[in-house]
Amino acid sequence: MKLVTYSKNNIEYPGIIVEGNLYRLNGETLIDVIKRGDFEPLERVNDYTLLAPIPKPTSCRDGYAFRQHVATARRNRGLDMIAAFDEYPVFYFTNHQAVYGPGNIACMPDHFKQLDFELEIAVVIGKQGRNIKADDADGYIAGYTIMNDLSARTLQMEEMLLNLGPAKGKDFATAIGPWLVTPDELEPYRISPKAGHTGAAYQLEMTCHVNGIPVSKGNMADMDWTFAELIERASYGCTLFPGDVIGSGTVGTGCFLELNGTGKLNDPAYEPQWLQPGDLVELTITGLGTLSNTIVAETSDWSILNLKK
C-alpha cells in the first residue's frame, strides 16, 4: 500500500493510492489509521495536494547507518574511520515540527551558506514498543519513505566545534514523502542483511538529481546497520510510538559535503557545489517513488549570525 496525507480546501486528510488514484481513508490523521489498521478506501479524491505522509511526527530521529558515507567524509577531512561505528548504531534527534512533504522548502539567508541535501530512506513506527529486540523490530515498521535531511553546513560546523551534535544546522527542514510504502510492497527487493547484522534489507537504488542533473547514486543494500538494529538501539529504555520517524542517515555519495570533499581531494581546483534558491531537488528510490522539492528563499534578511558576540 501507498499511504499519504493530503490537503484539500486547506484541510488535511489521510489517504491511500490505489492504481494511481487517491482515496480518502477514515480517520483524522494517518497515524490514527496506522494505529487502527483500517485501510479501506472511501471516496476518490481529485484536486488535492500531497503533504508529508506524517506531517507532524511524534518524534524524528536520524541514524548514521552507511559506512561508505562516514568513511569517505572522514577521509576527505584527513581523519581515520571511527572504530566505534561497527560497535553500535547511533542517531540524533531532529526537529519533528519542521517536516515538509513534496513542494517548496523555504530557507533563511544563513541556510544558503553551504546548503546541502542528504539522500536517505526512513521508516515510520507503526505500534508502541519499548526495549524492542532487533529480531522483532521489523514488525514495528508501518512503512518506508524517502527522506531529505536538509543541512546548513556552515551553521552545523560552527556548533559542532562545541562537541555537541548537529542542531541549528538541521532544525529548519526535513522532507519526507511522497508517500509511505508498506513493507509488503518491498518484498520483491528483499535481500539478506550484511554479515553479522539482523533485520530486513533491500536492494533499492537511490539517486538524487538537482535541476535535472544527476549528482548522487547509491543503494539501500549498502546500509550497514539495519532499521531493525536502529529500532533496537532507539527503544532501549525508551518507548517508541506510532508516528515516530527514523532515518537511515546519508547513503554513500548522498550529499554535497561528501561529493565536494572528494572533488577537492582529487582536484584542488574543484569548484564546490551547494543548493541555491530555485533549485529543484529530486530524490528517487526504487519502490518508493520520487520526492521533489524546490528550494526557495524567505523574504526576511534576518541573520542568526547577528547573535554572535
Summary of the structure (lengths in Angstrom):
residues: 309
radius of gyration: 19.0
end to end distance: 52.4
largest distance: 58.5
contacts: 1047
relative contact order: 0.21
helix: 24%
strand: 33%
